[in-house]
Amino acid sequence: MLQGFKQFIMRGNVVDLSVGVVIGGAFGAVVNSLVKDIITPFIGALVKAPDFSGLFFTINSSRFMYGSFLNSLLSFLIVAGAIYFFVIVPINALSARMKRGEVAPEPDTKKCPECMSDIPKLARKCAHCTSVVA
């Protein structure tokens, strides 16, 4: 029983996933620090009001704290923008640069002229409509 558990834990995808979770948590802390300590104060310097938590309206003595929602929404948009511009865009550029010299493989299927289904490239007869293919 313990041997099976050991094999499960030592499987590559479990180890990769655990490493990804640890690195993701550390990266999340870096991104949150970037937003909280650099980007939000910069926006506060421009707008003169970085904290909207005091904004509310009242209907029938019920307080609607929409300022807190605005803070959460802005934080989400800033984090999403930071991840997009500082992680996704550079990784996509690096990936495109690495794939620049690669040639796409030649397809091993072709279309049947009668039924337009995909058939093997060397086939002489379509398996779907039984028509003869040149």
Residue, then its C-alpha position, 0 to 999 in steps of 0.5 A: m500500500l505504501q509502495g503505491f503511494k510512493q509511486f503516486i507522489m514520485r510521478g512527474n506531474v505531481v512533483d511538477l504541480s507542487v513546484g508550480v503551486v509553491i512558485g505561484g504563491a511566491f510570485g503572487a506575493v511579488v505581484n501583490s507587493l508591486v501593486k500595493d507598494i508601487i502602482t497603487p501609490f503612483i495612482g494615488a499621487l495622480v488621482k489624490a484619492p487612492d482609497f475609496s473605502g469611505l464611499f457609500f450611499t444610503i437607501n432606507s437606512s441601509r448603507f451600500m459600501y460601493g467604495s470597498f467594491l471599487n477598491s477590490l475592482l481596481s486591485f484586480l484590474i491592476v494585478a491582471g494588467a501587471i501579470y499581462f504586461f510583465v509576464i504574459v507579453p514577455i513569455n509570448a515574445l520569447s516563445a515566438r522568438m524560439k519558434r521563429g526557425e521551426v517549420a510546420p510539419e507536413p499534414d498526413t491527411k487530405k480531404c476527400p473531394e466527395c464528402m470533404s472528410d479527412i482521410p490518410k494521405l496515401a489512401r486510394k478510397c475514402a473510408h466514409c463515402t467509398s469514393v475513389v480518391a486520386 
